């Protein structure tokens, strides 16, 4: 019974898997690192990363779904920014899962 309390639930593991799956692509990591310097439009991101806007939008979708990237609209422009607090929360959650499993 004690061991069962220490193990992560299937739901917790699924959520962590979704998080790491979203980060598995190098381009998504490049997007996050680029946005770390400040808010940018999708067009600016595409220019900075030297890729097409549709490709940026495609890779932003899973990052937005997990709230790792925030988006705001101003007219026709779409501004993106990284949510460092959400990334930190998820990293801490993962570390808690690891330490809980090892105690």
C-alpha positions in Angstrom: 0.0 0.0 0.0 2.8 2.4 0.8 4.4 1.8 -2.6 1.2 2.6 -4.4 1.1 6.0 -2.7 4.6 6.8 -4.0 3.9 5.9 -7.6 2.6 8.5 -10.0 -0.9 8.0 -11.2 -1.6 7.2 -14.9 -3.1 10.7 -15.3 0.1 12.4 -14.0 2.3 10.3 -16.2 0.1 11.0 -19.3 0.3 14.7 -18.6 4.1 14.5 -18.3 4.2 12.5 -21.5 2.2 15.2 -23.3 4.6 17.9 -22.0 7.7 16.0 -23.1 6.2 15.1 -26.4 5.5 18.7 -27.1 9.2 19.4 -26.4 10.6 16.6 -28.4 11.0 18.6 -31.6 14.1 20.7 -32.0 12.2 23.4 -33.8 9.7 23.7 -30.9 12.7 24.1 -28.5 14.1 26.8 -30.8 10.8 28.6 -30.7 10.7 28.6 -26.9 14.4 29.7 -26.7 13.8 32.5 -29.2 10.7 33.7 -27.4 12.7 33.7 -24.2 14.2 37.0 -25.4 10.8 38.6 -25.6 7.4 38.7 -27.3 7.4 38.3 -31.0 4.8 38.1 -33.8 4.5 34.9 -35.7 6.0 36.7 -38.7 9.0 37.8 -36.7 9.4 34.3 -35.4 9.3 32.9 -38.9 11.9 35.4 -40.1 14.2 34.8 -37.0 14.0 31.0 -37.4 14.2 31.2 -41.2 11.1 29.0 -41.7 7.6 29.6 -43.1 4.8 31.1 -41.1 2.6 28.0 -41.5 5.4 25.9 -40.1 5.7 28.3 -37.1 1.9 28.1 -36.5 2.0 24.3 -36.8 4.7 24.0 -34.1 3.1 26.7 -31.9 -0.2 24.7 -31.6 1.1 22.0 -29.1 3.0 24.6 -27.2 -0.1 26.8 -26.9 -2.3 23.8 -26.0 0.0 23.1 -23.0 0.1 26.9 -22.1 3.9 27.0 -22.6 3.3 29.8 -25.1 0.8 32.6 -24.7 -0.8 34.3 -27.6 -2.5 37.7 -27.9 -4.0 39.3 -31.0 -3.7 42.9 -32.0 -5.5 43.5 -35.2 -4.1 41.1 -37.8 -0.9 40.5 -35.8 -0.5 37.5 -33.5 2.0 38.1 -30.7 3.6 35.1 -28.9 5.4 35.0 -25.6 6.8 32.1 -23.6 5.2 31.4 -20.2 8.2 30.8 -18.0 6.0 30.2 -14.9 4.1 27.4 -16.6 7.4 25.8 -17.8 8.8 26.0 -14.3 5.6 24.6 -12.8 5.8 21.6 -15.1 9.5 21.0 -14.5 8.9 21.1 -10.7 6.0 18.7 -11.1 8.3 16.3 -13.0 11.0 16.6 -10.3 8.3 15.9 -7.7 7.3 12.8 -9.5 10.9 11.6 -9.7 11.6 12.3 -6.0 8.3 10.8 -4.9 9.1 7.6 -6.8 12.6 7.4 -5.1 11.6 8.0 -1.5 
